[in-house]
């Protein structure tokens, strides 16, 4: 039987995403976001290909306890526009953490993912919670059981 010279090609049917739990308490925003982006894209796996969603699910807890360096709490601005004239809303990082702490991590990770439909699918696999509790205990149990089988 002749040996094929074709390289291995990852197929969508072979993808089995896992679940990761990330605690954001006292972590730096940018460093944490880049780690999450790698997990969502699947770049930590040997089967990574850029045209498939090879990434895993990521659960982020304690989003309200994220840290930043320097004066970013007062100087970093977040902008939204309603679409109407004069509808630009701006908030500092400090205000965002008070009102919607999950949006800070979501927007940070979103900026590190591809800007296309595949990137939006990757971002949908991230679940962010302000406190330490999350409703994904069942998924975490199956992920831990799979890791136990491999060991």
N, CA, C and O atoms as a GROMACS GRO file, in nm:
protein
  604
    1UNK      N    1   0.084  -0.118   0.000
    1UNK     CA    2   0.000   0.000   0.000
    1UNK      C    3   0.089   0.125   0.000
    1UNK      O    4   0.176   0.138   0.086
    2UNK      N    5   0.068   0.215  -0.095
    2UNK     CA    6   0.156   0.333  -0.103
    2UNK      C    7   0.131   0.431   0.012
    2UNK      O    8   0.019   0.443   0.062
    3UNK      N    9   0.235   0.498   0.053
    3UNK     CA   10   0.226   0.597   0.160
    3UNK      C   11   0.184   0.730   0.100
    3UNK      O   12   0.237   0.773  -0.002
    4UNK      N   13   0.088   0.794   0.163
    4UNK     CA   14   0.037   0.921   0.114
    4UNK      C   15   0.128   1.035   0.156
    4UNK      O   16   0.180   1.036   0.268
    5UNK      N   17   0.148   1.131   0.068
    5UNK     CA   18   0.229   1.248   0.098
    5UNK      C   19   0.145   1.366   0.145
    5UNK      O   20   0.197   1.475   0.167
    6UNK      N   21   0.015   1.343   0.160
    6UNK     CA   22  -0.073   1.453   0.200
    6UNK      C   23  -0.062   1.477   0.350
    6UNK      O   24  -0.055   1.382   0.428
    7UNK      N   25  -0.062   1.603   0.391
    7UNK     CA   26  -0.059   1.631   0.535
    7UNK      C   27  -0.194   1.603   0.599
    7UNK      O   28  -0.297   1.598   0.531
    8UNK      N   29  -0.193   1.585   0.729
    8UNK     CA   30  -0.317   1.558   0.802
    8UNK      C   31  -0.407   1.680   0.795
    8UNK      O   32  -0.361   1.793   0.812
    9UNK      N   33  -0.535   1.659   0.770
    9UNK     CA   34  -0.632   1.769   0.762
    9UNK      C   35  -0.741   1.747   0.867
    9UNK      O   36  -0.809   1.644   0.866
   10UNK      N   37  -0.756   1.842   0.956
   10UNK     CA   38  -0.857   1.831   1.061
   10UNK      C   39  -0.996   1.841   1.000
   10UNK      O   40  -1.021   1.926   0.914
   11UNK      N   41  -1.087   1.754   1.045
   11UNK     CA   42  -1.224   1.753   0.994
   11UNK      C   43  -1.318   1.799   1.105
   11UNK      O   44  -1.291   1.777   1.223
   12UNK      N   45  -1.428   1.861   1.069
   12UNK     CA   46  -1.523   1.914   1.166
   12UNK      C   47  -1.582   1.804   1.254
   12UNK      O   48  -1.614   1.829   1.370
   13UNK      N   49  -1.598   1.684   1.201
   13UNK     CA   50  -1.656   1.574   1.277
   13UNK      C   51  -1.564   1.527   1.390
   13UNK      O   52  -1.611   1.466   1.486
   14UNK      N   53  -1.435   1.555   1.380
   14UNK     CA   54  -1.340   1.509   1.480
   14UNK      C   55  -1.328   1.604   1.599
   14UNK      O   56  -1.263   1.570   1.698
   15UNK      N   57  -1.388   1.720   1.591
   15UNK     CA   58  -1.373   1.821   1.696
   15UNK      C   59  -1.456   1.787   1.818
   15UNK      O   60  -1.576   1.760   1.807
   16UNK      N   61  -1.392   1.787   1.934
   16UNK     CA   62  -1.461   1.762   2.061
   16UNK      C   63  -1.421   1.871   2.158
   16UNK      O   64  -1.319   1.859   2.227
   17UNK      N   65  -1.499   1.979   2.166
   17UNK     CA   66  -1.460   2.089   2.254
   17UNK      C   67  -1.471   2.052   2.401
   17UNK      O   68  -1.561   1.978   2.442
   18UNK      N   69  -1.377   2.102   2.480
   18UNK     CA   70  -1.376   2.080   2.624
   18UNK      C   71  -1.424   2.208   2.693
   18UNK      O   72  -1.446   2.310   2.628
   19UNK      N   73  -1.439   2.200   2.824
   19UNK     CA   74  -1.481   2.316   2.905
   19UNK      C   75  -1.368   2.354   2.998
   19UNK      O   76  -1.310   2.269   3.066
   20UNK      N   77  -1.337   2.484   3.003
   20UNK     CA   78  -1.233   2.536   3.092
   20UNK      C   79  -1.295   2.637   3.187
   20UNK      O   80  -1.378   2.719   3.146
   21UNK      N   81  -1.256   2.632   3.313
   21UNK     CA   82  -1.300   2.729   3.412
   21UNK      C   83  -1.183   2.822   3.443
   21UNK      O   84  -1.076   2.776   3.484
   22UNK      N   85  -1.205   2.954   3.424
   22UNK     CA   86  -1.101   3.053   3.447
   22UNK      C   87  -1.148   3.148   3.557
   22UNK      O   88  -1.257   3.205   3.548
   23UNK      N   89  -1.066   3.163   3.660
   23UNK     CA   90  -1.098   3.256   3.769
   23UNK      C   91  -1.025   3.387   3.742
   23UNK      O   92  -0.902   3.389   3.735
   24UNK      N   93  -1.100   3.496   3.726
   24UNK     CA   94  -1.043   3.626   3.690
   24UNK      C   95  -1.001   3.709   3.810
   24UNK      O   96  -0.954   3.821   3.793
   25UNK      N   97  -1.018   3.658   3.931
   25UNK     CA   98  -0.987   3.735   4.051
   25UNK      C   99  -0.839   3.770   4.056
   25UNK      O  100  -0.753   3.683   4.049
   26UNK      N  101  -0.810   3.900   4.069
   26UNK     CA  102  -0.675   3.955   4.081
   26UNK      C  103  -0.584   3.920   3.964
   26UNK      O  104  -0.462   3.912   3.980
   27UNK      N  105  -0.641   3.900   3.845
   27UNK     CA  106  -0.562   3.878   3.724
   27UNK      C  107  -0.563   4.008   3.642
   27UNK      O  108  -0.657   4.086   3.650
   28UNK      N  109  -0.456   4.029   3.565
   28UNK     CA  110  -0.449   4.147   3.479
   28UNK      C  111  -0.537   4.126   3.357
   28UNK      O  112  -0.536   4.018   3.297
   29UNK      N  113  -0.613   4.228   3.321
   29UNK     CA  114  -0.715   4.217   3.216
   29UNK      C  115  -0.658   4.168   3.083
   29UNK      O  116  -0.709   4.072   3.025
   30UNK      N  117  -0.553   4.231   3.032
   30UNK     CA  118  -0.499   4.196   2.901
   30UNK      C  119  -0.438   4.058   2.896
   30UNK      O  120  -0.457   3.984   2.800
   31UNK      N  121  -0.364   4.022   2.999
   31UNK     CA  122  -0.300   3.891   3.002
   31UNK      C  123  -0.403   3.780   3.011
   31UNK      O  124  -0.390   3.676   2.946
   32UNK      N  125  -0.505   3.802   3.092
   32UNK     CA  126  -0.612   3.703   3.105
   32UNK      C  127  -0.688   3.689   2.973
   32UNK      O  128  -0.720   3.578   2.930
   33UNK      N  129  -0.716   3.803   2.908
   33UNK     CA  130  -0.792   3.801   2.783
   33UNK      C  131  -0.717   3.727   2.673
   33UNK      O  132  -0.778   3.656   2.594
   34UNK      N  133  -0.585   3.744   2.667
   34UNK     CA  134  -0.508   3.674   2.564
   34UNK      C  135  -0.507   3.523   2.589
   34UNK      O  136  -0.508   3.445   2.493
   35UNK      N  137  -0.504   3.481   2.715
   35UNK     CA  138  -0.512   3.338   2.746
   35UNK      C  139  -0.647   3.281   2.705
   35UNK      O  140  -0.655   3.172   2.649
   36UNK      N  141  -0.754   3.356   2.733
   36UNK     CA  142  -0.889   3.312   2.696
   36UNK      C  143  -0.903   3.304   2.545
   36UNK      O  144  -0.963   3.210   2.493
   37UNK      N  145  -0.848   3.403   2.473
   37UNK     CA  146  -0.857   3.404   2.327
   37UNK      C  147  -0.788   3.282   2.266
   37UNK      O  148  -0.837   3.226   2.168
   38UNK      N  149  -0.676   3.241   2.323
   38UNK     CA  150  -0.606   3.122   2.274
   38UNK      C  151  -0.693   2.998   2.293
   38UNK      O  152  -0.702   2.913   2.204
   39UNK      N  153  -0.758   2.986   2.410
   39UNK     CA  154  -0.845   2.871   2.436
   39UNK      C  155  -0.965   2.870   2.343
   39UNK      O  156  -1.005   2.764   2.294
   40UNK      N  157  -1.024   2.988   2.317
   40UNK     CA  158  -1.142   2.996   2.230
   40UNK      C  159  -1.108   2.963   2.085
   40UNK      O  160  -1.189   2.903   2.015
   41UNK      N  161  -0.989   3.000   2.041
   41UNK     CA  162  -0.949   2.973   1.903
   41UNK      C  163  -0.900   2.830   1.884
   41UNK      O  164  -0.904   2.777   1.773
   42UNK      N  165  -0.854   2.767   1.992
   42UNK     CA  166  -0.803   2.632   1.980
   42UNK      C  167  -0.657   2.625   1.943
   42UNK      O  168  -0.608   2.521   1.900
   43UNK      N  169  -0.585   2.736   1.959
   43UNK     CA  170  -0.445   2.739   1.921
   43UNK      C  171  -0.357   2.657   2.015
   43UNK      O  172  -0.239   2.634   1.986
   44UNK      N  173  -0.412   2.613   2.126
   44UNK     CA  174  -0.337   2.530   2.219
   44UNK      C  175  -0.342   2.382   2.181
   44UNK      O  176  -0.280   2.299   2.248
   45UNK      N  177  -0.415   2.349   2.075
   45UNK     CA  178  -0.432   2.210   2.033
   45UNK      C  179  -0.348   2.181   1.909
   45UNK      O  180  -0.328   2.270   1.827
   46UNK      N  181  -0.300   2.060   1.894
   46UNK     CA  182  -0.224   2.026   1.773
   46UNK      C  183  -0.312   2.014   1.648
   46UNK      O  184  -0.259   2.012   1.537
   47UNK      N  185  -0.444   2.008   1.664
   47UNK     CA  186  -0.532   1.994   1.548
   47UNK      C  187  -0.583   2.130   1.498
   47UNK      O  188  -0.676   2.134   1.417
   48UNK      N  189  -0.524   2.241   1.546
   48UNK     CA  190  -0.572   2.375   1.509
   48UNK      C  191  -0.559   2.399   1.359
   48UNK      O  192  -0.455   2.374   1.298
   49UNK      N  193  -0.667   2.448   1.302
   49UNK     CA  194  -0.667   2.500   1.164
   49UNK      C  195  -0.744   2.630   1.167
   49UNK      O  196  -0.843   2.641   1.239
   50UNK      N  197  -0.703   2.731   1.090
   50UNK     CA  198  -0.767   2.861   1.099
   50UNK      C  199  -0.909   2.868   1.042
   50UNK      O  200  -0.982   2.962   1.072
   51UNK      N  201  -0.950   2.770   0.962
   51UNK     CA  202  -1.082   2.779   0.899
   51UNK      C  203  -1.191   2.702   0.974
   51UNK      O  204  -1.305   2.700   0.929
   52UNK      N  205  -1.157   2.638   1.088
   52UNK     CA  206  -1.256   2.567   1.169
   52UNK      C  207  -1.252   2.620   1.312
   52UNK      O  208  -1.151   2.673   1.358
   53UNK      N  209  -1.364   2.607   1.381
   53UNK     CA  210  -1.371   2.647   1.521
   53UNK      C  211  -1.321   2.530   1.606
   53UNK      O  212  -1.401   2.450   1.654
   54UNK      N  213  -1.190   2.522   1.624
   54UNK     CA  214  -1.130   2.412   1.698
   54UNK      C  215  -1.120   2.443   1.847
   54UNK      O  216  -1.065   2.363   1.923
   55UNK      N  217  -1.171   2.557   1.889
   55UNK     CA  218  -1.156   2.601   2.027
   55UNK      C  219  -1.249   2.532   2.125
   55UNK      O  220  -1.334   2.451   2.087
   56UNK      N  221  -1.230   2.565   2.252
   56UNK     CA  222  -1.305   2.506   2.361
   56UNK      C  223  -1.402   2.609   2.419
   56UNK      O  224  -1.400   2.726   2.382
   57UNK      N  225  -1.486   2.562   2.511
   57UNK     CA  226  -1.574   2.651   2.587
   57UNK      C  227  -1.496   2.705   2.706
   57UNK      O  228  -1.417   2.633   2.767
   58UNK      N  229  -1.518   2.832   2.739
   58UNK     CA  230  -1.448   2.894   2.851
   58UNK      C  231  -1.550   2.960   2.943
   58UNK      O  232  -1.633   3.039   2.897
   59UNK      N  233  -1.544   2.927   3.071
   59UNK     CA  234  -1.629   2.990   3.172
   59UNK      C  235  -1.540   3.080   3.255
   59UNK      O  236  -1.442   3.034   3.314
   60UNK      N  237  -1.573   3.209   3.260
   60UNK     CA  238  -1.495   3.306   3.336
   60UNK      C  239  -1.578   3.348   3.457
   60UNK      O  240  -1.690   3.395   3.442
   61UNK      N  241  -1.523   3.331   3.577
   61UNK     CA  242  -1.592   3.372   3.699
   61UNK      C  243  -1.513   3.483   3.767
   61UNK      O  244  -1.395   3.502   3.739
   62UNK      N  245  -1.579   3.556   3.856
   62UNK     CA  246  -1.520   3.669   3.929
   62UNK      C  247  -1.473   3.780   3.836
   62UNK      O  248  -1.365   3.835   3.856
   63UNK      N  249  -1.552   3.812   3.736
   63UNK     CA  250  -1.516   3.918   3.641
   63UNK      C  251  -1.507   4.054   3.709
   63UNK      O  252  -1.435   4.142   3.662
   64UNK      N  253  -1.580   4.073   3.817
   64UNK     CA  254  -1.579   4.202   3.886
   64UNK      C  255  -1.450   4.227   3.963
   64UNK      O  256  -1.425   4.339   4.006
   65UNK      N  257  -1.367   4.124   3.981
   65UNK     CA  258  -1.244   4.138   4.058
   65UNK      C  259  -1.120   4.148   3.970
   65UNK      O  260  -1.008   4.124   4.016
   66UNK      N  261  -1.138   4.183   3.843
   66UNK     CA  262  -1.026   4.195   3.749
   66UNK      C  263  -0.940   4.315   3.787
   66UNK      O  264  -0.990   4.412   3.844
   67UNK      N  265  -0.811   4.310   3.756
   67UNK     CA  266  -0.718   4.418   3.789
   67UNK      C  267  -0.658   4.476   3.662
   67UNK      O  268  -0.649   4.408   3.560
   68UNK      N  269  -0.617   4.603   3.669
   68UNK     CA  270  -0.543   4.668   3.562
   68UNK      C  271  -0.428   4.744   3.625
   68UNK      O  272  -0.430   4.773   3.745
   69UNK      N  273  -0.328   4.778   3.544
   69UNK     CA  274  -0.212   4.850   3.595
   69UNK      C  275  -0.223   4.997   3.558
   69UNK      O  276  -0.301   5.035   3.471
   70UNK      N  277  -0.145   5.079   3.626
   70UNK     CA  278  -0.141   5.222   3.594
   70UNK      C  279  -0.270   5.293   3.630
   70UNK      O  280  -0.338   5.255   3.725
   71UNK      N  281  -0.303   5.395   3.552
   71UNK     CA  282  -0.423   5.477   3.576
   71UNK      C  283  -0.538   5.438   3.484
   71UNK      O  284  -0.624   5.520   3.455
   72UNK      N  285  -0.540   5.312   3.438
   72UNK     CA  286  -0.642   5.271   3.342
   72UNK      C  287  -0.784   5.278   3.398
   72UNK      O  288  -0.878   5.298   3.321
   73UNK      N  289  -0.801   5.264   3.527
   73UNK     CA  290  -0.936   5.270   3.587
   73UNK      C  291  -1.005   5.403   3.554
   73UNK      O  292  -1.125   5.405   3.529
   74UNK      N  293  -0.929   5.513   3.554
   74UNK     CA  294  -0.988   5.644   3.525
   74UNK      C  295  -0.965   5.688   3.381
   74UNK      O  296  -1.044   5.767   3.329
   75UNK      N  297  -0.861   5.638   3.314
   75UNK     CA  298  -0.826   5.689   3.181
   75UNK      C  299  -0.879   5.603   3.067
   75UNK      O  300  -0.904   5.656   2.959
   76UNK      N  301  -0.898   5.473   3.086
   76UNK     CA  302  -0.946   5.387   2.978
   76UNK      C  303  -1.095   5.412   2.957
   76UNK      O  304  -1.174   5.403   3.051
   77UNK      N  305  -1.133   5.444   2.833
   77UNK     CA  306  -1.271   5.479   2.801
   77UNK      C  307  -1.335   5.372   2.713
   77UNK      O  308  -1.270   5.311   2.628
   78UNK      N  309  -1.463   5.350   2.736
   78UNK     CA  310  -1.544   5.261   2.652
   78UNK      C  311  -1.651   5.345   2.586
   78UNK      O  312  -1.718   5.425   2.652
   79UNK      N  313  -1.668   5.328   2.454
   79UNK     CA  314  -1.762   5.409   2.378
   79UNK      C  315  -1.872   5.321   2.319
   79UNK      O  316  -1.846   5.209   2.274
   80UNK      N  317  -1.994   5.373   2.321
   80UNK     CA  318  -2.108   5.310   2.254
   80UNK      C  319  -2.184   5.419   2.181
   80UNK      O  320  -2.183   5.535   2.224
   81UNK      N  321  -2.249   5.383   2.072
   81UNK     CA  322  -2.329   5.481   1.999
   81UNK      C  323  -2.467   5.422   1.973
   81UNK      O  324  -2.480   5.309   1.927
   82UNK      N  325  -2.569   5.502   2.002
   82UNK     CA  326  -2.706   5.455   1.986
   82UNK      C  327  -2.753   5.457   1.841
   82UNK      O  328  -2.852   5.392   1.807
   83UNK      N  329  -2.682   5.530   1.756
   83UNK     CA  330  -2.723   5.543   1.617
   83UNK      C  331  -2.794   5.675   1.591
   83UNK      O  332  -2.818   5.711   1.476
   84UNK      N  333  -2.829   5.746   1.696
   84UNK     CA  334  -2.893   5.877   1.683
   84UNK      C  335  -2.789   5.987   1.696
   84UNK      O  336  -2.680   5.965   1.748
   85UNK      N  337  -2.824   6.107   1.648
   85UNK     CA  338  -2.735   6.222   1.660
   85UNK      C  339  -2.710   6.251   1.807
   85UNK      O  340  -2.803   6.257   1.886
   86UNK      N  341  -2.585   6.270   1.841
   86UNK     CA  342  -2.550   6.296   1.980
   86UNK      C  343  -2.565   6.175   2.069
   86UNK      O  344  -2.571   6.189   2.191
   87UNK      N  345  -2.570   6.057   2.012
   87UNK     CA  346  -2.596   5.936   2.089
   87UNK      C  347  -2.470   5.864   2.136
   87UNK      O  348  -2.475   5.745   2.167
   88UNK      N  349  -2.356   5.935   2.142
   88UNK     CA  350  -2.233   5.872   2.186
   88UNK      C  351  -2.229   5.869   2.338
   88UNK      O  352  -2.242   5.972   2.404
   89UNK      N  353  -2.210   5.749   2.393
   89UNK     CA  354  -2.201   5.732   2.538
   89UNK      C  355  -2.059   5.687   2.570
   89UNK      O  356  -2.008   5.594   2.507
   90UNK      N  357  -1.997   5.751   2.666
   90UNK     CA  358  -1.863   5.710   2.705
   90UNK      C  359  -1.859   5.683   2.855
   90UNK      O  360  -1.918   5.756   2.934
   91UNK      N  361  -1.787   5.577   2.890
   91UNK     CA  362  -1.773   5.538   3.030
   91UNK      C  363  -1.630   5.500   3.056
   91UNK      O  364  -1.561   5.450   2.967
   92UNK      N  365  -1.584   5.523   3.178
   92UNK     CA  366  -1.450   5.479   3.216
   92UNK      C  367  -1.454   5.332   3.255
   92UNK      O  368  -1.561   5.275   3.275
   93UNK      N  369  -1.336   5.272   3.265
   93UNK     CA  370  -1.328   5.132   3.306
   93UNK      C  371  -1.387   5.113   3.445
   93UNK      O  372  -1.451   5.012   3.473
   94UNK      N  373  -1.366   5.211   3.533
   94UNK     CA  374  -1.419   5.203   3.668
   94UNK      C  375  -1.572   5.197   3.667
   94UNK      O  376  -1.632   5.119   3.740
   95UNK      N  377  -1.635   5.281   3.583
   95UNK     CA  378  -1.781   5.281   3.572
   95UNK      C  379  -1.832   5.151   3.511
   95UNK      O  380  -1.935   5.099   3.552
   96UNK      N  381  -1.759   5.097   3.413
   96UNK     CA  382  -1.800   4.972   3.349
   96UNK      C  383  -1.794   4.856   3.449
   96UNK      O  384  -1.882   4.770   3.449
   97UNK      N  385  -1.691   4.854   3.533
   97UNK     CA  386  -1.680   4.746   3.631
   97UNK      C  387  -1.791   4.755   3.735
   97UNK      O  388  -1.833   4.652   3.789
   98UNK      N  389  -1.839   4.876   3.765
   98UNK     CA  390  -1.949   4.892   3.859
   98UNK      C  391  -2.081   4.845   3.798
   98UNK      O  392  -2.159   4.776   3.863
   99UNK      N  393  -2.105   4.882   3.671
   99UNK     CA  394  -2.234   4.854   3.607
   99UNK      C  395  -2.239   4.716   3.544
   99UNK      O  396  -2.325   4.634   3.578
  100UNK      N  397  -2.148   4.689   3.451
  100UNK     CA  398  -2.149   4.562   3.377
  100UNK      C  399  -2.007   4.504   3.371
  100UNK      O  400  -1.938   4.520   3.270
  101UNK      N  401  -1.963   4.438   3.477
  101UNK     CA  402  -1.826   4.385   3.479
  101UNK      C  403  -1.801   4.276   3.375
  101UNK      O  404  -1.687   4.254   3.334
  102UNK      N  405  -1.905   4.208   3.332
  102UNK     CA  406  -1.884   4.102   3.233
  102UNK      C  407  -1.850   4.159   3.096
  102UNK      O  408  -1.777   4.096   3.019
  103UNK      N  409  -1.901   4.277   3.066
  103UNK     CA  410  -1.877   4.337   2.934
  103UNK      C  411  -1.732   4.378   2.916
  103UNK      O  412  -1.684   4.382   2.802
  104UNK      N  413  -1.661   4.408   3.024
  104UNK     CA  414  -1.520   4.447   3.015
  104UNK      C  415  -1.438   4.332   2.958
  104UNK      O  416  -1.360   4.351   2.866
  105UNK      N  417  -1.456   4.212   3.013
  105UNK     CA  418  -1.381   4.096   2.966
  105UNK      C  419  -1.428   4.055   2.827
  105UNK      O  420  -1.346   4.020   2.742
  106UNK      N  421  -1.558   4.060   2.803
  106UNK     CA  422  -1.611   4.022   2.672
  106UNK      C  423  -1.554   4.109   2.562
  106UNK      O  424  -1.511   4.057   2.458
  107UNK      N  425  -1.552   4.241   2.581
  107UNK     CA  426  -1.500   4.329   2.477
  107UNK      C  427  -1.350   4.313   2.460
  107UNK      O  428  -1.299   4.323   2.348
  108UNK      N  429  -1.279   4.287   2.567
  108UNK     CA  430  -1.134   4.268   2.558
  108UNK      C  431  -1.101   4.143   2.477
  108UNK      O  432  -1.012   4.146   2.391
  109UNK      N  433  -1.171   4.034   2.504
  109UNK     CA  434  -1.147   3.909   2.430
  109UNK      C  435  -1.194   3.922   2.286
  109UNK      O  436  -1.129   3.871   2.195
  110UNK      N  437  -1.306   3.990   2.265
  110UNK     CA  438  -1.361   4.007   2.130
  110UNK      C  439  -1.261   4.076   2.038
  110UNK      O  440  -1.252   4.042   1.920
  111UNK      N  441  -1.186   4.171   2.093
  111UNK     CA  442  -1.086   4.241   2.013
  111UNK      C  443  -0.968   4.155   1.973
  111UNK      O  444  -0.894   4.190   1.882
  112UNK      N  445  -0.951   4.042   2.040
  112UNK     CA  446  -0.839   3.952   2.012
  112UNK      C  447  -0.877   3.835   1.922
  112UNK      O  448  -0.792   3.753   1.887
  113UNK      N  449  -1.004   3.825   1.886
  113UNK     CA  450  -1.051   3.715   1.801
  113UNK      C  451  -1.065   3.763   1.656
  113UNK      O  452  -1.066   3.884   1.632
  114UNK      N  453  -1.076   3.671   1.560
  114UNK     CA  454  -1.095   3.711   1.421
  114UNK      C  455  -1.223   3.792   1.403
  114UNK      O  456  -1.324   3.766   1.469
  115UNK      N  457  -1.219   3.889   1.313
  115UNK     CA  458  -1.334   3.976   1.288
  115UNK      C  459  -1.417   3.920   1.173
  115UNK      O  460  -1.426   3.981   1.067
  116UNK      N  461  -1.477   3.803   1.194
  116UNK     CA  462  -1.562   3.741   1.092
  116UNK      C  463  -1.662   3.649   1.163
  116UNK      O  464  -1.670   3.648   1.285
  117UNK      N  465  -1.737   3.573   1.086
  117UNK     CA  466  -1.841   3.486   1.143
  117UNK      C  467  -1.780   3.382   1.236
  117UNK      O  468  -1.839   3.348   1.338
  118UNK      N  469  -1.662   3.331   1.202
  118UNK     CA  470  -1.597   3.231   1.286
  118UNK      C  471  -1.559   3.290   1.422
  118UNK      O  472  -1.571   3.224   1.525
  119UNK      N  473  -1.514   3.415   1.422
  119UNK     CA  474  -1.481   3.482   1.547
  119UNK      C  475  -1.602   3.502   1.636
  119UNK      O  476  -1.593   3.492   1.758
  120UNK      N  477  -1.717   3.530   1.574
  120UNK     CA  478  -1.840   3.545   1.652
  120UNK      C  479  -1.884   3.413   1.712
  120UNK      O  480  -1.937   3.410   1.823
  121UNK      N  481  -1.863   3.303   1.642
  121UNK     CA  482  -1.894   3.170   1.697
  121UNK      C  483  -1.801   3.137   1.812
  121UNK      O  484  -1.842   3.076   1.911
  122UNK      N  485  -1.675   3.177   1.800
  122UNK     CA  486  -1.579   3.153   1.908
  122UNK      C  487  -1.620   3.230   2.032
  122UNK      O  488  -1.616   3.178   2.143
  123UNK      N  489  -1.659   3.356   2.013
  123UNK     CA  490  -1.698   3.440   2.127
  123UNK      C  491  -1.823   3.386   2.196
  123UNK      O  492  -1.839   3.403   2.316
  124UNK      N  493  -1.911   3.322   2.120
  124UNK     CA  494  -2.033   3.266   2.179
  124UNK      C  495  -2.002   3.150   2.272
  124UNK      O  496  -2.086   3.113   2.354
  125UNK      N  497  -1.883   3.092   2.261
  125UNK     CA  498  -1.844   2.982   2.349
  125UNK      C  499  -1.788   3.031   2.482
  125UNK      O  500  -1.751   2.950   2.567
  126UNK      N  501  -1.780   3.161   2.501
  126UNK     CA  502  -1.731   3.215   2.627
  126UNK      C  503  -1.848   3.259   2.712
  126UNK      O  504  -1.936   3.332   2.666
  127UNK      N  505  -1.850   3.214   2.838
  127UNK     CA  506  -1.954   3.251   2.933
  127UNK      C  507  -1.887   3.328   3.047
  127UNK      O  508  -1.796   3.275   3.112
  128UNK      N  509  -1.930   3.452   3.072
  128UNK     CA  510  -1.866   3.536   3.173
  128UNK      C  511  -1.966   3.565   3.283
  128UNK      O  512  -2.081   3.601   3.257
  129UNK      N  513  -1.921   3.550   3.408
  129UNK     CA  514  -2.006   3.576   3.524
  129UNK      C  515  -1.932   3.666   3.621
  129UNK      O  516  -1.812   3.650   3.644
  130UNK      N  517  -2.006   3.763   3.678
  130UNK     CA  518  -1.946   3.863   3.767
  130UNK      C  519  -1.900   3.800   3.898
  130UNK      O  520  -1.795   3.838   3.952
  131UNK      N  521  -1.975   3.706   3.951
  131UNK     CA  522  -1.943   3.644   4.080
  131UNK      C  523  -1.877   3.508   4.064
  131UNK      O  524  -1.840   3.469   3.953
  132UNK      N  525  -1.862   3.436   4.175
  132UNK     CA  526  -1.794   3.307   4.171
  132UNK      C  527  -1.882   3.190   4.126
  132UNK      O  528  -1.831   3.080   4.103
  133UNK      N  529  -2.014   3.211   4.113
  133UNK     CA  530  -2.105   3.102   4.078
  133UNK      C  531  -2.134   3.100   3.928
  133UNK      O  532  -2.137   3.205   3.864
  134UNK      N  533  -2.155   2.979   3.874
  134UNK     CA  534  -2.195   2.964   3.734
  134UNK      C  535  -2.286   2.842   3.721
  134UNK      O  536  -2.275   2.749   3.800
  135UNK      N  537  -2.377   2.843   3.622
  135UNK     CA  538  -2.473   2.732   3.607
  135UNK      C  539  -2.425   2.619   3.516
  135UNK      O  540  -2.508   2.550   3.457
  136UNK      N  541  -2.295   2.598   3.504
  136UNK     CA  542  -2.243   2.498   3.410
  136UNK      C  543  -2.175   2.382   3.481
  136UNK      O  544  -2.077   2.327   3.429
  137UNK      N  545  -2.225   2.345   3.599
  137UNK     CA  546  -2.164   2.235   3.674
  137UNK      C  547  -2.168   2.103   3.597
  137UNK      O  548  -2.075   2.023   3.604
  138UNK      N  549  -2.277   2.080   3.524
  138UNK     CA  550  -2.291   1.953   3.451
  138UNK      C  551  -2.186   1.941   3.342
  138UNK      O  552  -2.128   1.834   3.323
  139UNK      N  553  -2.160   2.050   3.269
  139UNK     CA  554  -2.059   2.046   3.163
  139UNK      C  555  -1.920   2.027   3.222
  139UNK      O  556  -1.836   1.957   3.165
  140UNK      N  557  -1.894   2.091   3.335
  140UNK     CA  558  -1.763   2.077   3.398
  140UNK      C  559  -1.742   1.934   3.446
  140UNK      O  560  -1.630   1.883   3.441
  141UNK      N  561  -1.848   1.868   3.492
  141UNK     CA  562  -1.838   1.730   3.539
  141UNK      C  563  -1.803   1.636   3.424
  141UNK      O  564  -1.721   1.546   3.440
  142UNK      N  565  -1.866   1.655   3.307
  142UNK     CA  566  -1.836   1.568   3.193
  142UNK      C  567  -1.696   1.594   3.141
  142UNK      O  568  -1.628   1.501   3.096
  143UNK      N  569  -1.651   1.720   3.146
  143UNK     CA  570  -1.515   1.751   3.104
  143UNK      C  571  -1.413   1.685   3.195
  143UNK      O  572  -1.312   1.632   3.148
  144UNK      N  573  -1.438   1.688   3.327
  144UNK     CA  574  -1.348   1.625   3.424
  144UNK      C  575  -1.349   1.473   3.407
  144UNK      O  576  -1.245   1.408   3.423
  145UNK      N  577  -1.466   1.416   3.375
  145UNK     CA  578  -1.474   1.272   3.355
  145UNK      C  579  -1.395   1.228   3.232
  145UNK      O  580  -1.330   1.124   3.233
  146UNK      N  581  -1.400   1.310   3.125
  146UNK     CA  582  -1.323   1.280   3.004
  146UNK      C  583  -1.174   1.283   3.034
  146UNK      O  584  -1.100   1.197   2.986
  147UNK      N  585  -1.129   1.383   3.112
  147UNK     CA  586  -0.988   1.392   3.146
  147UNK      C  587  -0.947   1.274   3.233
  147UNK      O  588  -0.834   1.228   3.222
  148UNK      N  589  -1.037   1.224   3.318
  148UNK     CA  590  -1.008   1.108   3.400
  148UNK      C  591  -0.991   0.982   3.317
  148UNK      O  592  -0.909   0.897   3.350
  149UNK      N  593  -1.069   0.970   3.209
  149UNK     CA  594  -1.059   0.854   3.122
  149UNK      C  595  -0.927   0.853   3.047
  149UNK      O  596  -0.867   0.747   3.027
  150UNK      N  597  -0.880   0.973   3.007
  150UNK     CA  598  -0.755   0.980   2.930
  150UNK      C  599  -0.635   0.947   3.017
  150UNK      O  600  -0.535   0.896   2.967
  151UNK      N  601  -0.643   0.976   3.146
  151UNK     CA  602  -0.527   0.955   3.235
  151UNK      C  603  -0.504   0.810   3.269
  151UNK      O  604  -0.411   0.777   3.342
   0.00000   0.00000   0.00000
